[in-house]
Amino acid sequence: MTPMADAGDPLESSFGHLERRILDALWSREAGASVRDLLPEFAPAAYTTLLTTLERLRRKGILNRVRLQGRAYAYVPRWGRAELTERLASRTLGGWLRDPATAGPILSCFIDAVSDRDDRLLDELDRLIRRKRRERGR
C-alpha cells in the first residue's frame, strides 16, 4: 500500500493505483523522470504501460513534460503532493457546496467529522474561518 492509500485522501479517489505510484515516484525526485528512469521501480510493468499512464496524467493536467535529448521526455508534477491534494479537495467541496439545499447538511457533517477526530482540528477550522472573514472584510 502506498503512503497515499488513505481512504479519506482525495488522491486515492482521483487516481488509479499506478497513477498514484507514479506520482509518488516523481515527488520523491529532485527533477523530472523519463519512462526509462522510472522503469526499474515499476517492474514488471511494460515501458508502454508507464508511458501511457504518464501521458494520461499529462492530459489530465497533473504532469508537465520537458523534452530531453532525442525523442524522450521527462515528466514533472505541476504541483507538490500537498498542493494537489488541496486542489482536488477544493474542487470536490466546491461541487458539493454549489447547491444551497445540500450545503448546510454537508457543512454540518464536515464539522461533526472534524470535531469527532480532534478538538485541535476544530480549533484550526475556527482559526481559518476567522482569518478568512478578516480577509474578506466582514
N, CA, C and O atoms as a GROMACS GRO file, in nm:
protein
  552
    1MET      N    1   0.085  -0.118   0.000
    1MET     CA    2   0.000   0.000   0.000
    1MET      C    3   0.090   0.125   0.000
    1MET      O    4   0.186   0.131   0.077
    2THR      N    5   0.060   0.221  -0.084
    2THR     CA    6   0.141   0.342  -0.092
    2THR      C    7   0.109   0.434   0.024
    2THR      O    8   0.006   0.418   0.089
    3PRO      N    9   0.198   0.531   0.052
    3PRO     CA   10   0.170   0.625   0.159
    3PRO      C   11   0.042   0.705   0.134
    3PRO      O   12  -0.016   0.758   0.229
    4MET      N   13  -0.002   0.714   0.009
    4MET     CA   14  -0.121   0.793  -0.022
    4MET      C   15  -0.249   0.712  -0.014
    4MET      O   16  -0.356   0.767  -0.042
    5ALA      N   17  -0.244   0.586   0.021
    5ALA     CA   18  -0.360   0.500   0.010
    5ALA      C   19  -0.458   0.512   0.127
    5ALA      O   20  -0.518   0.413   0.167
    6ASP      N   21  -0.476   0.629   0.180
    6ASP     CA   22  -0.572   0.656   0.286
    6ASP      C   23  -0.708   0.679   0.222
    6ASP      O   24  -0.719   0.753   0.125
    7ALA      N   25  -0.811   0.616   0.276
    7ALA     CA   26  -0.945   0.625   0.215
    7ALA      C   27  -0.997   0.768   0.210
    7ALA      O   28  -1.078   0.800   0.122
    8GLY      N   29  -0.955   0.855   0.302
    8GLY     CA   30  -1.001   0.993   0.303
    8GLY      C   31  -0.916   1.085   0.218
    8GLY      O   32  -0.940   1.206   0.214
    9ASP      N   33  -0.820   1.031   0.151
    9ASP     CA   34  -0.727   1.110   0.072
    9ASP      C   35  -0.787   1.137  -0.066
    9ASP      O   36  -0.822   1.043  -0.137
   10PRO      N   37  -0.800   1.265  -0.105
   10PRO     CA   38  -0.855   1.296  -0.238
   10PRO      C   39  -0.774   1.234  -0.351
   10PRO      O   40  -0.829   1.207  -0.458
   11LEU      N   41  -0.645   1.211  -0.328
   11LEU     CA   42  -0.564   1.147  -0.431
   11LEU      C   43  -0.608   1.003  -0.453
   11LEU      O   44  -0.604   0.952  -0.565
   12GLU      N   45  -0.650   0.938  -0.346
   12GLU     CA   46  -0.695   0.798  -0.354
   12GLU      C   47  -0.814   0.784  -0.446
   12GLU      O   48  -0.821   0.690  -0.526
   13SER      N   49  -0.909   0.876  -0.436
   13SER     CA   50  -1.030   0.864  -0.517
   13SER      C   51  -1.016   0.928  -0.655
   13SER      O   52  -1.101   0.908  -0.741
   14SER      N   53  -0.909   1.004  -0.677
   14SER     CA   54  -0.894   1.073  -0.805
   14SER      C   55  -0.804   1.001  -0.904
   14SER      O   56  -0.810   1.027  -1.024
   15PHE      N   57  -0.722   0.910  -0.854
   15PHE     CA   58  -0.624   0.845  -0.940
   15PHE      C   59  -0.622   0.695  -0.916
   15PHE      O   60  -0.652   0.649  -0.806
   16GLY      N   61  -0.586   0.621  -1.019
   16GLY     CA   62  -0.570   0.478  -1.007
   16GLY      C   63  -0.442   0.443  -0.933
   16GLY      O   64  -0.359   0.530  -0.906
   17HIS      N   65  -0.427   0.316  -0.899
   17HIS     CA   66  -0.312   0.270  -0.821
   17HIS      C   67  -0.179   0.304  -0.890
   17HIS      O   68  -0.089   0.358  -0.827
   18LEU      N   69  -0.167   0.273  -1.018
   18LEU     CA   70  -0.043   0.300  -1.090
   18LEU      C   71  -0.018   0.450  -1.101
   18LEU      O   72   0.096   0.495  -1.088
   19GLU      N   73  -0.122   0.528  -1.123
   19GLU     CA   74  -0.106   0.674  -1.128
   19GLU      C   75  -0.053   0.727  -0.995
   19GLU      O   76   0.037   0.812  -0.994
   20ARG      N   77  -0.105   0.678  -0.885
   20ARG     CA   78  -0.058   0.724  -0.753
   20ARG      C   79   0.086   0.683  -0.729
   20ARG      O   80   0.165   0.761  -0.675
   21ARG      N   81   0.121   0.562  -0.769
   21ARG     CA   82   0.260   0.516  -0.753
   21ARG      C   83   0.355   0.603  -0.836
   21ARG      O   84   0.463   0.638  -0.790
   22ILE      N   85   0.314   0.637  -0.957
   22ILE     CA   86   0.398   0.721  -1.042
   22ILE      C   87   0.413   0.859  -0.981
   22ILE      O   88   0.523   0.914  -0.979
   23LEU      N   89   0.303   0.916  -0.931
   23LEU     CA   90   0.312   1.047  -0.866
   23LEU      C   91   0.407   1.041  -0.747
   23LEU      O   92   0.490   1.130  -0.729
   24ASP      N   93   0.396   0.937  -0.665
   24ASP     CA   94   0.488   0.921  -0.552
   24ASP      C   95   0.634   0.918  -0.600
   24ASP      O   96   0.721   0.983  -0.542
   25ALA      N   97   0.658   0.841  -0.705
   25ALA     CA   98   0.794   0.830  -0.758
   25ALA      C   99   0.846   0.964  -0.808
   25ALA      O  100   0.962   0.998  -0.785
   26LEU      N  101   0.762   1.038  -0.876
   26LEU     CA  102   0.804   1.169  -0.927
   26LEU      C  103   0.825   1.269  -0.814
   26LEU      O  104   0.920   1.347  -0.817
   27TRP      N  105   0.738   1.268  -0.713
   27TRP     CA  106   0.753   1.359  -0.600
   27TRP      C  107   0.879   1.330  -0.520
   27TRP      O  108   0.933   1.419  -0.454
   28SER      N  109   0.927   1.206  -0.524
   28SER     CA  110   1.046   1.170  -0.446
   28SER      C  111   1.176   1.213  -0.515
   28SER      O  112   1.284   1.199  -0.457
   29ARG      N  113   1.166   1.265  -0.636
   29ARG     CA  114   1.285   1.307  -0.711
   29ARG      C  115   1.302   1.458  -0.707
   29ARG      O  116   1.207   1.534  -0.690
   30GLU      N  117   1.426   1.499  -0.724
   30GLU     CA  118   1.458   1.642  -0.733
   30GLU      C  119   1.413   1.699  -0.867
   30GLU      O  120   1.365   1.812  -0.873
   31ALA      N  121   1.428   1.621  -0.972
   31ALA     CA  122   1.395   1.666  -1.107
   31ALA      C  123   1.298   1.566  -1.168
   31ALA      O  124   1.263   1.466  -1.107
   32GLY      N  125   1.255   1.595  -1.289
   32GLY     CA  126   1.164   1.506  -1.359
   32GLY      C  127   1.228   1.372  -1.390
   32GLY      O  128   1.348   1.352  -1.368
   33ALA      N  129   1.148   1.283  -1.442
   33ALA     CA  130   1.197   1.150  -1.476
   33ALA      C  131   1.136   1.105  -1.608
   33ALA      O  132   1.021   1.136  -1.638
   34SER      N  133   1.214   1.034  -1.685
   34SER     CA  134   1.165   0.976  -1.810
   34SER      C  135   1.108   0.837  -1.779
   34SER      O  136   1.120   0.787  -1.667
   35VAL      N  137   1.046   0.778  -1.878
   35VAL     CA  138   0.994   0.642  -1.861
   35VAL      C  139   1.108   0.549  -1.824
   35VAL      O  140   1.094   0.466  -1.735
   36ARG      N  141   1.222   0.562  -1.893
   36ARG     CA  142   1.338   0.475  -1.864
   36ARG      C  143   1.388   0.495  -1.721
   36ARG      O  144   1.433   0.399  -1.658
   37ASP      N  145   1.381   0.617  -1.669
   37ASP     CA  146   1.424   0.641  -1.531
   37ASP      C  147   1.332   0.569  -1.432
   37ASP      O  148   1.377   0.518  -1.329
   38LEU      N  149   1.204   0.566  -1.463
   38LEU     CA  150   1.105   0.508  -1.373
   38LEU      C  151   1.096   0.356  -1.383
   38LEU      O  152   1.060   0.289  -1.286
   39LEU      N  153   1.127   0.302  -1.499
   39LEU     CA  154   1.106   0.160  -1.527
   39LEU      C  155   1.159   0.065  -1.419
   39LEU      O  156   1.089  -0.029  -1.384
   40PRO      N  157   1.280   0.085  -1.365
   40PRO     CA  158   1.329  -0.009  -1.262
   40PRO      C  159   1.240  -0.016  -1.137
   40PRO      O  160   1.235  -0.120  -1.071
   41GLU      N  161   1.172   0.093  -1.105
   41GLU     CA  162   1.085   0.094  -0.986
   41GLU      C  163   0.950   0.028  -1.012
   41GLU      O  164   0.875   0.002  -0.918
   42PHE      N  165   0.919   0.000  -1.137
   42PHE     CA  166   0.785  -0.048  -1.171
   42PHE      C  167   0.786  -0.185  -1.239
   42PHE      O  168   0.691  -0.219  -1.309
   43ALA      N  169   0.891  -0.263  -1.218
   43ALA     CA  170   0.893  -0.398  -1.272
   43ALA      C  171   0.778  -0.476  -1.211
   43ALA      O  172   0.756  -0.464  -1.091
   44PRO      N  173   0.705  -0.552  -1.284
   44PRO     CA  174   0.723  -0.593  -1.422
   44PRO      C  175   0.642  -0.510  -1.523
   44PRO      O  176   0.612  -0.560  -1.631
   45ALA      N  177   0.607  -0.387  -1.490
   45ALA     CA  178   0.528  -0.305  -1.582
   45ALA      C  179   0.607  -0.283  -1.712
   45ALA      O  180   0.729  -0.270  -1.711
   46ALA      N  181   0.535  -0.280  -1.820
   46ALA     CA  182   0.597  -0.257  -1.950
   46ALA      C  183   0.624  -0.109  -1.972
   46ALA      O  184   0.556  -0.023  -1.915
   47TYR      N  185   0.724  -0.080  -2.053
   47TYR     CA  186   0.758   0.057  -2.090
   47TYR      C  187   0.633   0.129  -2.141
   47TYR      O  188   0.606   0.242  -2.102
   48THR      N  189   0.558   0.062  -2.229
   48THR     CA  190   0.440   0.127  -2.289
   48THR      C  191   0.331   0.154  -2.186
   48THR      O  192   0.257   0.252  -2.199
   49THR      N  193   0.320   0.070  -2.084
   49THR     CA  194   0.222   0.092  -1.977
   49THR      C  195   0.256   0.219  -1.900
   49THR      O  196   0.168   0.301  -1.871
   50LEU      N  197   0.384   0.234  -1.865
   50LEU     CA  198   0.426   0.355  -1.794
   50LEU      C  199   0.408   0.478  -1.882
   50LEU      O  200   0.359   0.581  -1.835
   51LEU      N  201   0.447   0.468  -2.007
   51LEU     CA  202   0.433   0.582  -2.098
   51LEU      C  203   0.286   0.623  -2.110
   51LEU      O  204   0.253   0.742  -2.103
   52THR      N  205   0.198   0.527  -2.128
   52THR     CA  206   0.055   0.556  -2.139
   52THR      C  207   0.003   0.624  -2.013
   52THR      O  208  -0.075   0.718  -2.020
   53THR      N  209   0.045   0.576  -1.897
   53THR     CA  210  -0.002   0.632  -1.771
   53THR      C  211   0.052   0.773  -1.750
   53THR      O  212  -0.020   0.862  -1.705
   54LEU      N  213   0.179   0.794  -1.782
   54LEU     CA  214   0.237   0.929  -1.773
   54LEU      C  215   0.164   1.025  -1.866
   54LEU      O  216   0.133   1.138  -1.827
   55GLU      N  217   0.137   0.982  -1.986
   55GLU     CA  218   0.066   1.068  -2.082
   55GLU      C  219  -0.077   1.096  -2.037
   55GLU      O  220  -0.128   1.206  -2.058
   56ARG      N  221  -0.142   0.997  -1.975
   56ARG     CA  222  -0.277   1.019  -1.923
   56ARG      C  223  -0.274   1.125  -1.812
   56ARG      O  224  -0.360   1.213  -1.808
   57LEU      N  225  -0.175   1.117  -1.724
   57LEU     CA  226  -0.161   1.219  -1.618
   57LEU      C  227  -0.128   1.356  -1.677
   57LEU      O  228  -0.172   1.458  -1.624
   58ARG      N  229  -0.053   1.358  -1.786
   58ARG     CA  230  -0.024   1.486  -1.853
   58ARG      C  231  -0.151   1.544  -1.914
   58ARG      O  232  -0.176   1.664  -1.902
   59ARG      N  233  -0.231   1.461  -1.980
   59ARG     CA  234  -0.356   1.509  -2.040
   59ARG      C  235  -0.455   1.557  -1.934
   59ARG      O  236  -0.536   1.646  -1.961
   60LYS      N  237  -0.450   1.499  -1.815
   60LYS     CA  238  -0.535   1.544  -1.705
   60LYS      C  239  -0.486   1.676  -1.646
   60LYS      O  240  -0.554   1.736  -1.563
   61GLY      N  241  -0.367   1.720  -1.688
   61GLY     CA  242  -0.312   1.845  -1.638
   61GLY      C  243  -0.233   1.829  -1.510
   61GLY      O  244  -0.202   1.928  -1.444
   62ILE      N  245  -0.200   1.707  -1.472
   62ILE     CA  246  -0.129   1.680  -1.347
   62ILE      C  247   0.022   1.686  -1.367
   62ILE      O  248   0.096   1.726  -1.276
   63LEU      N  249   0.068   1.646  -1.483
   63LEU     CA  250   0.211   1.646  -1.514
   63LEU      C  251   0.242   1.740  -1.629
   63LEU      O  252   0.158   1.764  -1.716
   64ASN      N  253   0.362   1.792  -1.628
   64ASN     CA  254   0.418   1.862  -1.744
   64ASN      C  255   0.528   1.773  -1.799
   64ASN      O  256   0.584   1.691  -1.727
   65ARG      N  257   0.557   1.790  -1.926
   65ARG     CA  258   0.669   1.715  -1.980
   65ARG      C  259   0.770   1.812  -2.041
   65ARG      O  260   0.735   1.917  -2.094
   66VAL      N  261   0.895   1.772  -2.032
   66VAL     CA  262   1.006   1.851  -2.081
   66VAL      C  263   1.087   1.762  -2.174
   66VAL      O  264   1.118   1.647  -2.141
   67ARG      N  265   1.119   1.815  -2.290
   67ARG     CA  266   1.194   1.734  -2.386
   67ARG      C  267   1.337   1.714  -2.338
   67ARG      O  268   1.407   1.808  -2.301
   68LEU      N  269   1.378   1.590  -2.340
   68LEU     CA  270   1.515   1.555  -2.310
   68LEU      C  271   1.590   1.539  -2.442
   68LEU      O  272   1.537   1.569  -2.548
   69GLN      N  273   1.710   1.493  -2.434
   69GLN     CA  274   1.788   1.468  -2.556
   69GLN      C  275   1.720   1.361  -2.639
   69GLN      O  276   1.676   1.258  -2.586
   70GLY      N  277   1.711   1.384  -2.768
   70GLY     CA  278   1.646   1.287  -2.856
   70GLY      C  279   1.496   1.299  -2.851
   70GLY      O  280   1.441   1.409  -2.847
   71ARG      N  281   1.428   1.183  -2.851
   71ARG     CA  282   1.282   1.183  -2.855
   71ARG      C  283   1.218   1.168  -2.718
   71ARG      O  284   1.096   1.178  -2.706
   72ALA      N  285   1.296   1.144  -2.615
   72ALA     CA  286   1.241   1.116  -2.482
   72ALA      C  287   1.194   1.244  -2.413
   72ALA      O  288   1.242   1.354  -2.441
   73TYR      N  289   1.100   1.226  -2.323
   73TYR     CA  290   1.051   1.335  -2.239
   73TYR      C  291   1.075   1.300  -2.093
   73TYR      O  292   1.078   1.183  -2.054
   74ALA      N  293   1.093   1.405  -2.013
   74ALA     CA  294   1.091   1.389  -1.868
   74ALA      C  295   0.957   1.444  -1.821
   74ALA      O  296   0.907   1.542  -1.877
   75TYR      N  297   0.900   1.382  -1.722
   75TYR     CA  298   0.771   1.424  -1.668
   75TYR      C  299   0.793   1.481  -1.528
   75TYR      O  300   0.867   1.425  -1.448
   76VAL      N  301   0.727   1.592  -1.502
   76VAL     CA  302   0.736   1.658  -1.370
   76VAL      C  303   0.595   1.692  -1.323
   76VAL      O  304   0.512   1.737  -1.403
   77PRO      N  305   0.568   1.673  -1.195
   77PRO     CA  306   0.436   1.711  -1.143
   77PRO      C  307   0.419   1.863  -1.147
   77PRO      O  308   0.512   1.938  -1.119
   78ARG      N  309   0.299   1.907  -1.182
   78ARG     CA  310   0.272   2.052  -1.182
   78ARG      C  311   0.266   2.108  -1.041
   78ARG      O  312   0.296   2.225  -1.019
   79TRP      N  313   0.228   2.023  -0.944
   79TRP     CA  314   0.215   2.066  -0.805
   79TRP      C  315   0.276   1.961  -0.714
   79TRP      O  316   0.289   1.845  -0.751
   80GLY      N  317   0.314   2.004  -0.596
   80GLY     CA  318   0.356   1.910  -0.492
   80GLY      C  319   0.235   1.833  -0.441
   80GLY      O  320   0.121   1.864  -0.474
   81ARG      N  321   0.261   1.732  -0.360
   81ARG     CA  322   0.154   1.648  -0.306
   81ARG      C  323   0.050   1.730  -0.230
   81ARG      O  324  -0.070   1.713  -0.252
   82ALA      N  325   0.095   1.818  -0.140
   82ALA     CA  326   0.001   1.895  -0.058
   82ALA      C  327  -0.084   1.988  -0.144
   82ALA      O  328  -0.205   1.998  -0.123
   83GLU      N  329  -0.023   2.055  -0.241
   83GLU     CA  330  -0.099   2.148  -0.324
   83GLU      C  331  -0.199   2.074  -0.413
   83GLU      O  332  -0.312   2.120  -0.431
   84LEU      N  333  -0.159   1.960  -0.467
   84LEU     CA  334  -0.253   1.882  -0.550
   84LEU      C  335  -0.369   1.831  -0.465
   84LEU      O  336  -0.484   1.834  -0.508
   85THR      N  337  -0.339   1.783  -0.345
   85THR     CA  338  -0.445   1.737  -0.255
   85THR      C  339  -0.542   1.849  -0.225
   85THR      O  340  -0.664   1.829  -0.225
   86GLU      N  341  -0.489   1.968  -0.199
   86GLU     CA  342  -0.574   2.084  -0.171
   86GLU      C  343  -0.662   2.119  -0.291
   86GLU      O  344  -0.780   2.149  -0.276
   87ARG      N  345  -0.604   2.116  -0.410
   87ARG     CA  346  -0.680   2.148  -0.532
   87ARG      C  347  -0.793   2.048  -0.553
   87ARG      O  348  -0.905   2.086  -0.587
   88LEU      N  349  -0.764   1.919  -0.534
   88LEU     CA  350  -0.866   1.816  -0.553
   88LEU      C  351  -0.977   1.828  -0.449
   88LEU      O  352  -1.095   1.818  -0.481
   89ALA      N  353  -0.938   1.851  -0.324
   89ALA     CA  354  -1.038   1.867  -0.217
   89ALA      C  355  -1.124   1.990  -0.243
   89ALA      O  356  -1.245   1.987  -0.222
   90SER      N  357  -1.061   2.098  -0.287
   90SER     CA  358  -1.135   2.221  -0.315
   90SER      C  359  -1.236   2.200  -0.427
   90SER      O  360  -1.350   2.247  -0.420
   91ARG      N  361  -1.194   2.129  -0.531
   91ARG     CA  362  -1.284   2.102  -0.643
   91ARG      C  363  -1.404   2.017  -0.597
   91ARG      O  364  -1.518   2.042  -0.636
   92THR      N  365  -1.376   1.916  -0.515
   92THR     CA  366  -1.483   1.829  -0.466
   92THR      C  367  -1.579   1.906  -0.376
   92THR      O  368  -1.700   1.901  -0.393
   93LEU      N  369  -1.522   1.977  -0.278
   93LEU     CA  370  -1.607   2.054  -0.186
   93LEU      C  371  -1.686   2.161  -0.260
   93LEU      O  372  -1.803   2.184  -0.232
   94GLY      N  373  -1.621   2.228  -0.355
   94GLY     CA  374  -1.689   2.331  -0.432
   94GLY      C  375  -1.811   2.276  -0.505
   94GLY      O  376  -1.915   2.341  -0.511
   95GLY      N  377  -1.797   2.156  -0.559
   95GLY     CA  378  -1.910   2.092  -0.626
   95GLY      C  379  -2.023   2.059  -0.530
   95GLY      O  380  -2.140   2.077  -0.561
   96TRP      N  381  -1.987   2.010  -0.412
   96TRP     CA  382  -2.088   1.975  -0.312
   96TRP      C  383  -2.159   2.096  -0.258
   96TRP      O  384  -2.279   2.091  -0.229
   97LEU      N  385  -2.086   2.206  -0.243
   97LEU     CA  386  -2.145   2.326  -0.182
   97LEU      C  387  -2.217   2.415  -0.281
   97LEU      O  388  -2.278   2.515  -0.242
   98ARG      N  389  -2.212   2.382  -0.408
   98ARG     CA  390  -2.276   2.463  -0.512
   98ARG      C  391  -2.428   2.469  -0.494
   98ARG      O  392  -2.490   2.572  -0.520
   99ASP      N  393  -2.487   2.361  -0.448
   99ASP     CA  394  -2.632   2.354  -0.430
   99ASP      C  395  -2.668   2.399  -0.288
   99ASP      O  396  -2.634   2.331  -0.192
  100PRO      N  397  -2.738   2.513  -0.274
  100PRO     CA  398  -2.772   2.564  -0.140
  100PRO      C  399  -2.852   2.463  -0.056
  100PRO      O  400  -2.843   2.465   0.067
  101ALA      N  401  -2.928   2.377  -0.120
  101ALA     CA  402  -3.009   2.280  -0.046
  101ALA      C  403  -2.923   2.176   0.024
  101ALA      O  404  -2.963   2.121   0.127
  102THR      N  405  -2.805   2.146  -0.030
  102THR     CA  406  -2.720   2.044   0.030
  102THR      C  407  -2.602   2.104   0.107
  102THR      O  408  -2.536   2.032   0.182
  103ALA      N  409  -2.574   2.232   0.090
  103ALA     CA  410  -2.456   2.293   0.152
  103ALA      C  411  -2.462   2.285   0.305
  103ALA      O  412  -2.363   2.249   0.368
  104GLY      N  413  -2.576   2.317   0.365
  104GLY     CA  414  -2.589   2.313   0.511
  104GLY      C  415  -2.561   2.176   0.570
  104GLY      O  416  -2.478   2.164   0.660
  105PRO      N  417  -2.630   2.072   0.521
  105PRO     CA  418  -2.602   1.938   0.575
  105PRO      C  419  -2.457   1.892   0.553
  105PRO      O  420  -2.400   1.825   0.639
  106ILE      N  421  -2.399   1.928   0.440
  106ILE     CA  422  -2.261   1.889   0.414
  106ILE      C  423  -2.166   1.959   0.511
  106ILE      O  424  -2.076   1.896   0.566
  107LEU      N  425  -2.186   2.089   0.532
  107LEU     CA  426  -2.102   2.161   0.628
  107LEU      C  427  -2.119   2.105   0.768
  107LEU      O  428  -2.021   2.090   0.841
  108SER      N  429  -2.242   2.075   0.807
  108SER     CA  430  -2.268   2.019   0.939
  108SER      C  431  -2.196   1.885   0.955
  108SER      O  432  -2.134   1.859   1.058
  109CYS      N  433  -2.205   1.801   0.854
  109CYS     CA  434  -2.139   1.670   0.857
  109CYS      C  435  -1.987   1.688   0.866
  109CYS      O  436  -1.920   1.616   0.940
  110PHE      N  437  -1.934   1.784   0.791
  110PHE     CA  438  -1.791   1.811   0.793
  110PHE      C  439  -1.745   1.854   0.932
  110PHE      O  440  -1.643   1.805   0.982
  111ILE      N  441  -1.820   1.944   0.995
  111ILE     CA  442  -1.784   1.992   1.128
  111ILE      C  443  -1.792   1.879   1.230
  111ILE      O  444  -1.707   1.868   1.318
  112ASP      N  445  -1.894   1.795   1.219
  112ASP     CA  446  -1.904   1.679   1.308
  112ASP      C  447  -1.785   1.587   1.290
  112ASP      O  448  -1.727   1.539   1.389
  113ALA      N  449  -1.746   1.561   1.167
  113ALA     CA  450  -1.633   1.473   1.140
  113ALA      C  451  -1.504   1.532   1.195
  113ALA      O  452  -1.421   1.460   1.252
  114VAL      N  453  -1.485   1.661   1.179
  114VAL     CA  454  -1.365   1.727   1.231
  114VAL      C  455  -1.364   1.721   1.383
  114VAL      O  456  -1.261   1.687   1.443
  115SER      N  457  -1.475   1.752   1.446
  115SER     CA  458  -1.477   1.754   1.593
  115SER      C  459  -1.465   1.613   1.651
  115SER      O  460  -1.410   1.596   1.760
  116ASP      N  461  -1.515   1.511   1.582
  116ASP     CA  462  -1.502   1.373   1.629
  116ASP      C  463  -1.357   1.327   1.626
  116ASP      O  464  -1.316   1.244   1.707
  117ARG      N  465  -1.281   1.380   1.532
  117ARG     CA  466  -1.142   1.337   1.516
  117ARG      C  467  -1.048   1.401   1.617
  117ARG      O  468  -0.966   1.333   1.679
  118ASP      N  469  -1.062   1.533   1.633
  118ASP     CA  470  -0.961   1.600   1.714
  118ASP      C  471  -1.007   1.743   1.741
  118ASP      O  472  -1.037   1.818   1.648
  119ASP      N  473  -1.012   1.781   1.868
  119ASP     CA  474  -1.052   1.916   1.905
  119ASP      C  475  -0.957   2.020   1.846
  119ASP      O  476  -0.997   2.132   1.816
  120ARG      N  477  -0.830   1.982   1.831
  120ARG     CA  478  -0.734   2.077   1.773
  120ARG      C  479  -0.769   2.110   1.628
  120ARG      O  480  -0.749   2.223   1.583
  121LEU      N  481  -0.822   2.012   1.555
  121LEU     CA  482  -0.867   2.039   1.418
  121LEU      C  483  -0.984   2.135   1.416
  121LEU      O  484  -0.993   2.223   1.330
  122LEU      N  485  -1.074   2.120   1.513
  122LEU     CA  486  -1.188   2.211   1.523
  122LEU      C  487  -1.139   2.353   1.554
  122LEU      O  488  -1.190   2.450   1.500
  123ASP      N  489  -1.039   2.364   1.642
  123ASP     CA  490  -0.980   2.495   1.672
  123ASP      C  491  -0.913   2.553   1.548
  123ASP      O  492  -0.923   2.673   1.522
  124GLU      N  493  -0.845   2.468   1.472
  124GLU     CA  494  -0.780   2.515   1.348
  124GLU      C  495  -0.884   2.561   1.247
  124GLU      O  496  -0.864   2.662   1.180
  125LEU      N  497  -0.994   2.489   1.236
  125LEU     CA  498  -1.102   2.530   1.147
  125LEU      C  499  -1.158   2.666   1.189
  125LEU      O  500  -1.182   2.752   1.104
  126ASP      N  501  -1.178   2.684   1.317
  126ASP     CA  502  -1.226   2.813   1.368
  126ASP      C  503  -1.127   2.925   1.336
  126ASP      O  504  -1.167   3.033   1.295
  127ARG      N  505  -0.998   2.898   1.354
  127ARG     CA  506  -0.894   2.998   1.323
  127ARG      C  507  -0.896   3.035   1.175
  127ARG      O  508  -0.887   3.152   1.139
  128LEU      N  509  -0.909   2.933   1.089
  128LEU     CA  510  -0.912   2.958   0.946
  128LEU      C  511  -1.037   3.039   0.905
  128LEU      O  512  -1.029   3.126   0.818
  129ILE      N  513  -1.150   3.009   0.966
  129ILE     CA  514  -1.273   3.084   0.936
  129ILE      C  515  -1.257   3.230   0.977
  129ILE      O  516  -1.294   3.320   0.902
  130ARG      N  517  -1.203   3.252   1.095
  130ARG     CA  518  -1.183   3.391   1.143
  130ARG      C  519  -1.087   3.466   1.051
  130ARG      O  520  -1.111   3.582   1.018
  131ARG      N  521  -0.980   3.401   1.009
  131ARG     CA  522  -0.884   3.465   0.918
  131ARG      C  523  -0.950   3.498   0.785
  131ARG      O  524  -0.930   3.608   0.731
  132LYS      N  525  -1.027   3.407   0.732
  132LYS     CA  526  -1.094   3.429   0.603
  132LYS      C  527  -1.192   3.545   0.614
  132LYS      O  528  -1.203   3.625   0.521
  133ARG      N  529  -1.264   3.556   0.725
  133ARG     CA  530  -1.358   3.667   0.744
  133ARG      C  531  -1.284   3.799   0.750
  133ARG      O  532  -1.330   3.898   0.693
  134ARG      N  533  -1.171   3.803   0.818
  134ARG     CA  534  -1.090   3.925   0.823
  134ARG      C  535  -1.042   3.964   0.683
  134ARG      O  536  -1.046   4.082   0.646
  135GLU      N  537  -0.999   3.865   0.605
  135GLU     CA  538  -0.952   3.891   0.469
  135GLU      C  539  -1.063   3.945   0.381
  135GLU      O  540  -1.038   4.028   0.294
  136ARG      N  541  -1.184   3.899   0.403
  136ARG     CA  542  -1.298   3.943   0.322
  136ARG      C  543  -1.360   4.072   0.374
  136ARG      O  544  -1.451   4.126   0.312
  137GLY      N  545  -1.312   4.122   0.488
  137GLY     CA  546  -1.360   4.249   0.540
  137GLY      C  547  -1.491   4.242   0.615
  137GLY      O  548  -1.561   4.343   0.626
  138ARG      N  549  -1.525   4.127   0.667
  138ARG     CA  550  -1.651   4.112   0.742
  138ARG      C  551  -1.638   4.163   0.881
  138ARG      O  552  -1.734   4.159   0.958
   0.00000   0.00000   0.00000
